[in-house]
Amino acid sequence: MTVKERYEAYLRACAGRPGLWEVNGETRERQRLTAQGGTYSQASVDHQTVLYARAGETSVGYAVTQCLEDEPEKLLEEAAENGRLTGQAGMEPCQEARVSEEEKQRLSNPVMIADLARQGMKRLPEAELTIEEQIRGQWVVNQKGLNRQSSRRHFAVQAQWKGYPFITSAPAPEQIEWAGLQEAIEQMRKNLEQPSSMQSSGVYPAVLSGYVMAKFFITAWKLWDARSYVGGGGVLRERGGTQIASSLVTLRDIPVWLGHGYEAVLDSEGSDGLVVDLVKQGVQTGLLHTLQTAAALGAQTTGNAGRTAGLVKGYRTIVTPKNWVMEPGQNTEEELLAQLGEGLYIFDAFDEFHAINPASGDFNFPCNAVQIRRGKRQGLCRQLTISGNILQVLASVEALGNRLYEMPLIMQDTYQVAAPAALISAIHVTGSV
């Protein structure tokens, strides 16, 4: 009997029990191979299962375990007791009477991963490559009839060059975009080859690379976290249906992003992951919801309940994106620089988890840039800082690149963001002296 089957049987026996008794299992199977210069330096396979419970008759408490041998009653009673101790008032919403959707997958033969690494080393001989295959599983059962399960496979390639990561993902090996990685590395090479230069402080038109835009959104997506709006807060409250960005800007959260990895058809509450339009042609159109925030705000859940959005694994239900995507435009990066003419190409930024305030969107990013003169790179400027507000940046977009930079959340790999390069009319820069 599997872990899920044990919890199913226990909760069927509790069908008449009042309140909420629910368990969410999250699994990850992963194989990884690192290679460079024709040799393999590291290979690993790991498996992980984490169980989360929320339970109680009049209030809900939470518990988490990786001790899969424990009896189901122990975990659920621990969660219920935690609810009694914390005195959390009221019951949380839950899904009821949903049928199971089984998807059973297995990791590929390691020979296939090694073959991918050989392909990559031929195309990117200077880069250190990490090839990863991952199967992420999700199941949720409760005493009210909910019984759902899904597992999704993805492949990811990270090419590390000169300390910079370049990442792409796909649901199948043949869909990996090697050419995109090659182009991104070539763009970075051109930037780093520029002679050193200085830049004075001021406000400049700029092109922000896809790498920099993705670093904004790895935390700035939280402006659309519906939890911030329960109780009347949130920086975008009362701005629904209004223009908050350039008409070129469309932001979406996508559970199954065709051609890419990180698919999430279910969330940790058993709700279907929905395509969510957050900003459409510059107009504020949506938020990311769990069952709880949807009930509080009179909305529909968007299937964005999760528990591992930060760097530290937690057990309370929070909002988590799936594939947060800024829709690309039509321009190559070189075309964006030609349109810029005179200004800065900001291609690198640091400390994304501390440089931006996810509640307000204000940022103060250390960065590196290249001076652009007559549309051409002219000098490398290090130790700059850009500052402002992410909504101001989105409002000043004048053109977008046609390639997306993918950036999964480091360590947890529970979601990813993707963004194109953006030509913006103005950004405040503090120069090195």
Protein Blocks (a to p, Z undefined) as FASTA:
>chain_A
ZZklmmmmmmmmmmmpgcjdddddddddddddddeehiafbdcddddddddddedjkbcc
ddddfbfkbcfklmmmmmmmmmmmnopgcjddddehiacdddddddddfklmmmmmmmmm
mmmmmbccdddddddddddddfeopacddddddddddddeehiacddddfbfklpcfklm
mmmmmmmmmmmmpccddddeddddddddfklmmmmmmmmmmmmgmklmgooiajkgokgo
iafbdfkbccdddfbaghiahiafbcfkopacddddfbgghiafbdcddfklmmmnopac
ehiacfklbmbdcfbdcdddfbdcddddfbdfklmmmmnopacddfbdehkllmpcfkno
pacddddddddeehiafbdcehiaceddfklmmmmpcbdcfbdcddddehklpaccdddd
dddfbdcddddZZ
